[in-house]
Amino acid sequence: MAKYEITERANLSVQDDDKLQQLMLNALDGDKAAYKSVLDSVAMRVRRYMARRMDHGPLAGDIEDIVQLVLIAVHDKRDSYDRTRPFMPWVFGIARYKLLEHLRANRRRLKDVNIDEIAHSLDVADLTTSDPATRHDVASMLDKLADGPREAVVLTKLEGRTSQEVARQTGLTATAVKVRVHRAMKALQRMAKED
């Protein structure tokens, strides 16, 4: 099976992620200045992460609320952070959860917002992470998928093609492509949880 390159879309370098992880380790060991730096950096990155997904429409005013929810969760869950794992994927996992939790809690006010579409865009963000270890893990998980679902994910999520374009290329219907992608994304989520 072919290995797939997971593209890097983050503005910050891997060295910055490594420095931030080291700051978090120092913070866990009691360094208060390091902890303040970690929270400031996390707030900045989560704010950017949310702004890319919500900077328009009815969600724009909710960004700061979600950033604060993420900071509280990082603080509350800091003892559960596995020191051997990359730090920012852990933070973005919390951010994803807090965003979806916020959307569901405000469903009435945000009735015109498609929560499933936002969740789907967050899944794509997880596939295109800047962390090399995570990109390697995602590529390894993609290799475990059957050829059809893997091709559907690569073409739609990584190459950005529409379901209709992939349908024409593969001879499937657009609905069949969407089903393959949905099932493949669920399988990738299961693999990530098991790992």
C-alpha positions as a Python dict, from the first residue, in 0.01 Angstrom:
ca = {
    (1, 'M'): (0, 0, 0),
    (2, 'A'): (122, 346, -80),
    (3, 'K'): (215, 592, 191),
    (4, 'Y'): (31, 923, 175),
    (5, 'E'): (193, 1254, 253),
    (6, 'I'): (-8, 1449, 508),
    (7, 'T'): (33, 1815, 419),
    (8, 'E'): (148, 2071, 672),
    (9, 'R'): (-88, 2370, 703),
    (10, 'A'): (6, 2525, 1036),
    (11, 'N'): (175, 2864, 1054),
    (12, 'L'): (397, 2764, 1342),
    (13, 'S'): (698, 2539, 1308),
    (14, 'V'): (759, 2203, 1469),
    (15, 'Q'): (1032, 2366, 1681),
    (16, 'D'): (765, 2598, 1825),
    (17, 'D'): (553, 2293, 1912),
    (18, 'D'): (855, 2129, 2077),
    (19, 'K'): (927, 2445, 2279),
    (20, 'L'): (564, 2466, 2386),
    (21, 'Q'): (567, 2102, 2492),
    (22, 'Q'): (881, 2165, 2699),
    (23, 'L'): (712, 2466, 2859),
    (24, 'M'): (416, 2245, 2950),
    (25, 'L'): (648, 1986, 3104),
    (26, 'N'): (815, 2261, 3307),
    (27, 'A'): (473, 2391, 3410),
    (28, 'L'): (369, 2045, 3526),
    (29, 'D'): (685, 2040, 3737),
    (30, 'G'): (574, 2362, 3911),
    (31, 'D'): (721, 2645, 3698),
    (32, 'K'): (454, 2916, 3722),
    (33, 'A'): (612, 3141, 3457),
    (34, 'A'): (619, 2847, 3214),
    (35, 'Y'): (252, 2775, 3290),
    (36, 'K'): (153, 3135, 3213),
    (37, 'S'): (346, 3113, 2885),
    (38, 'V'): (174, 2785, 2800),
    (39, 'L'): (-172, 2928, 2862),
    (40, 'D'): (-92, 3243, 2661),
    (41, 'S'): (36, 3034, 2368),
    (42, 'V'): (-254, 2793, 2386),
    (43, 'A'): (-502, 3083, 2387),
    (44, 'M'): (-336, 3235, 2080),
    (45, 'R'): (-331, 2909, 1886),
    (46, 'V'): (-683, 2803, 1982),
    (47, 'R'): (-810, 3151, 1891),
    (48, 'R'): (-656, 3109, 1543),
    (49, 'Y'): (-790, 2754, 1516),
    (50, 'M'): (-1142, 2871, 1600),
    (51, 'A'): (-1121, 3185, 1385),
    (52, 'R'): (-1042, 2975, 1077),
    (53, 'R'): (-1363, 2781, 1135),
    (54, 'M'): (-1595, 3045, 1280),
    (55, 'D'): (-1475, 3393, 1184),
    (56, 'H'): (-1792, 3467, 991),
    (57, 'G'): (-2162, 3433, 1045),
    (58, 'P'): (-2336, 3370, 1375),
    (59, 'L'): (-2036, 3200, 1538),
    (60, 'A'): (-1787, 3488, 1519),
    (61, 'G'): (-1896, 3626, 1857),
    (62, 'D'): (-1849, 3288, 2027),
    (63, 'I'): (-1477, 3247, 1960),
    (64, 'E'): (-1353, 3403, 2284),
    (65, 'D'): (-1605, 3204, 2490),
    (66, 'I'): (-1476, 2880, 2340),
    (67, 'V'): (-1113, 2983, 2391),
    (68, 'Q'): (-1190, 3036, 2760),
    (69, 'L'): (-1363, 2697, 2783),
    (70, 'V'): (-1056, 2534, 2629),
    (71, 'L'): (-819, 2711, 2871),
    (72, 'I'): (-1030, 2596, 3165),
    (73, 'A'): (-1031, 2238, 3032),
    (74, 'V'): (-653, 2243, 2975),
    (75, 'H'): (-611, 2362, 3333),
    (76, 'D'): (-853, 2105, 3475),
    (77, 'K'): (-712, 1816, 3270),
    (78, 'R'): (-341, 1909, 3284),
    (79, 'D'): (-260, 1614, 3509),
    (80, 'S'): (-400, 1376, 3247),
    (81, 'Y'): (-161, 1502, 2976),
    (82, 'D'): (75, 1221, 2873),
    (83, 'R'): (423, 1373, 2884),
    (84, 'T'): (546, 1139, 2610),
    (85, 'R'): (289, 1256, 2353),
    (86, 'P'): (287, 1579, 2149),
    (87, 'F'): (118, 1861, 2340),
    (88, 'M'): (-72, 2056, 2074),
    (89, 'P'): (-268, 1759, 1932),
    (90, 'W'): (-388, 1702, 2290),
    (91, 'V'): (-493, 2069, 2314),
    (92, 'F'): (-666, 2063, 1975),
    (93, 'G'): (-854, 1748, 2077),
    (94, 'I'): (-987, 1943, 2375),
    (95, 'A'): (-1064, 2243, 2150),
    (96, 'R'): (-1259, 2026, 1906),
    (97, 'Y'): (-1463, 1876, 2187),
    (98, 'K'): (-1532, 2215, 2350),
    (99, 'L'): (-1638, 2368, 2019),
    (100, 'L'): (-1886, 2088, 1948),
    (101, 'E'): (-2010, 2097, 2308),
    (102, 'H'): (-2064, 2476, 2277),
    (103, 'L'): (-2250, 2437, 1948),
    (104, 'R'): (-2481, 2172, 2088),
    (105, 'A'): (-2549, 2374, 2403),
    (106, 'N'): (-2642, 2676, 2191),
    (107, 'R'): (-2833, 2488, 1923),
    (108, 'R'): (-3145, 2704, 1949),
    (109, 'R'): (-2956, 3031, 1913),
    (110, 'L'): (-2740, 2884, 1636),
    (111, 'K'): (-3019, 2705, 1451),
    (112, 'D'): (-2877, 2811, 1111),
    (113, 'V'): (-2535, 2659, 1187),
    (114, 'N'): (-2467, 2312, 1049),
    (115, 'I'): (-2296, 2135, 1341),
    (116, 'D'): (-2221, 1825, 1133),
    (117, 'E'): (-2044, 2036, 872),
    (118, 'I'): (-1828, 2202, 1138),
    (119, 'A'): (-1748, 1864, 1295),
    (120, 'H'): (-1651, 1739, 950),
    (121, 'S'): (-1416, 2039, 899),
    (122, 'L'): (-1254, 1962, 1234),
    (123, 'D'): (-1191, 1604, 1121),
    (124, 'V'): (-1013, 1744, 815),
    (125, 'A'): (-805, 1969, 1039),
    (126, 'D'): (-700, 1662, 1237),
    (127, 'L'): (-578, 1497, 916),
    (128, 'T'): (-371, 1801, 815),
    (129, 'T'): (-190, 1865, 1143),
    (130, 'S'): (157, 2020, 1152),
    (131, 'D'): (301, 1769, 1399),
    (132, 'P'): (529, 1523, 1212),
    (133, 'A'): (459, 1237, 1454),
    (134, 'T'): (86, 1288, 1415),
    (135, 'R'): (114, 1313, 1036),
    (136, 'H'): (303, 982, 1042),
    (137, 'D'): (34, 826, 1262),
    (138, 'V'): (-241, 948, 1027),
    (139, 'A'): (-54, 816, 723),
    (140, 'S'): (-14, 479, 899),
    (141, 'M'): (-385, 469, 982),
    (142, 'L'): (-474, 556, 622),
    (143, 'D'): (-265, 261, 507),
    (144, 'K'): (-480, 32, 724),
    (145, 'L'): (-798, 129, 538),
    (146, 'A'): (-922, -74, 243),
    (147, 'D'): (-832, 72, -97),
    (148, 'G'): (-1175, 222, -174),
    (149, 'P'): (-1230, 409, 151),
    (150, 'R'): (-865, 521, 162),
    (151, 'E'): (-889, 659, -190),
    (152, 'A'): (-1213, 843, -104),
    (153, 'V'): (-1055, 1006, 203),
    (154, 'V'): (-735, 1102, 23),
    (155, 'L'): (-919, 1253, -273),
    (156, 'T'): (-1180, 1444, -73),
    (157, 'K'): (-1009, 1532, 255),
    (158, 'L'): (-647, 1570, 156),
    (159, 'E'): (-673, 1678, -206),
    (160, 'G'): (-993, 1878, -158),
    (161, 'R'): (-1198, 1730, -441),
    (162, 'T'): (-1575, 1730, -429),
    (163, 'S'): (-1779, 1412, -399),
    (164, 'Q'): (-1903, 1466, -755),
    (165, 'E'): (-1545, 1490, -889),
    (166, 'V'): (-1444, 1174, -705),
    (167, 'A'): (-1759, 998, -829),
    (168, 'R'): (-1669, 1078, -1191),
    (169, 'Q'): (-1314, 958, -1136),
    (170, 'T'): (-1404, 634, -959),
    (171, 'G'): (-1729, 543, -1131),
    (172, 'L'): (-1924, 559, -804),
    (173, 'T'): (-2219, 780, -725),
    (174, 'A'): (-2158, 1095, -520),
    (175, 'T'): (-2365, 939, -241),
    (176, 'A'): (-2147, 626, -242),
    (177, 'V'): (-1836, 846, -217),
    (178, 'K'): (-1985, 1031, 81),
    (179, 'V'): (-2071, 702, 251),
    (180, 'R'): (-1717, 572, 198),
    (181, 'V'): (-1567, 891, 337),
    (182, 'H'): (-1800, 888, 638),
    (183, 'R'): (-1722, 525, 720),
    (184, 'A'): (-1350, 578, 667),
    (185, 'M'): (-1345, 882, 896),
    (186, 'K'): (-1526, 680, 1164),
    (187, 'A'): (-1271, 400, 1124),
    (188, 'L'): (-984, 651, 1152),
    (189, 'Q'): (-1139, 795, 1468),
    (190, 'R'): (-1166, 444, 1618),
    (191, 'M'): (-803, 372, 1530),
    (192, 'A'): (-693, 700, 1689),
    (193, 'K'): (-883, 620, 2009),
    (194, 'E'): (-737, 269, 2026),
    (195, 'D'): (-388, 412, 1979),
}
